[in-house]
Amino acid sequence: AADPELRGHAWRALGGALDMSGEHERAATCYPPSLELFTATGNEADVAHMRFRIAASMVMRGEPEAAWPLLENVLQEARLRGSRLGECQALAYLAQRAEGRGDHATALEMTLESAAIADWNAA
């Protein structure tokens, strides 16, 4: 069998490709095996990213209320780990929650914070 880390990346890549092509239900089935493989190899950065992907997938599949607590945990974990990319991604999704609740000021604040991090990462 292929290296577990390689298989984890393959599952994640397949899920991402399916999400980009609008096949969110099929993509969702790819993320748990990836998470399990990264967990087994002790790759904390990829484990954290897969937690984000699973929560983001839930939002894309119309399960936002179940995803919000997961995304809050992703944001907290990203900040603790110093993962600016993880922080940026979680903020962007959590801004959607604020917008959906009519909290436009918070949505704007989170969006701008996410964009500033994204700009910093691009530099």
Salt bridges, closest charged atoms under 4 A:
GLU5 OE2 - HIS9 NE2 3.65
ASP19 OD1 - HIS24 ND1 2.80
GLU23 OE1 - ARG26 NH1 2.62
ASP46 OD2 - HIS9 NE2 3.48
ASP46 OD1 - ARG12 NH1 2.79
GLU63 OE2 - ARG61 NH1 3.17
GLU65 OE1 - ARG101 NH2 3.83
GLU72 OE2 - ARG97 NH1 2.27
GLU77 OE1 - ARG51 NH1 3.17
GLU87 OE2 - ARG79 NE 2.91
GLU87 OE1 - ARG84 NH1 3.31
GLU99 OE2 - HIS104 ND1 3.07
GLU113 OE2 - ARG79 NH2 3.14
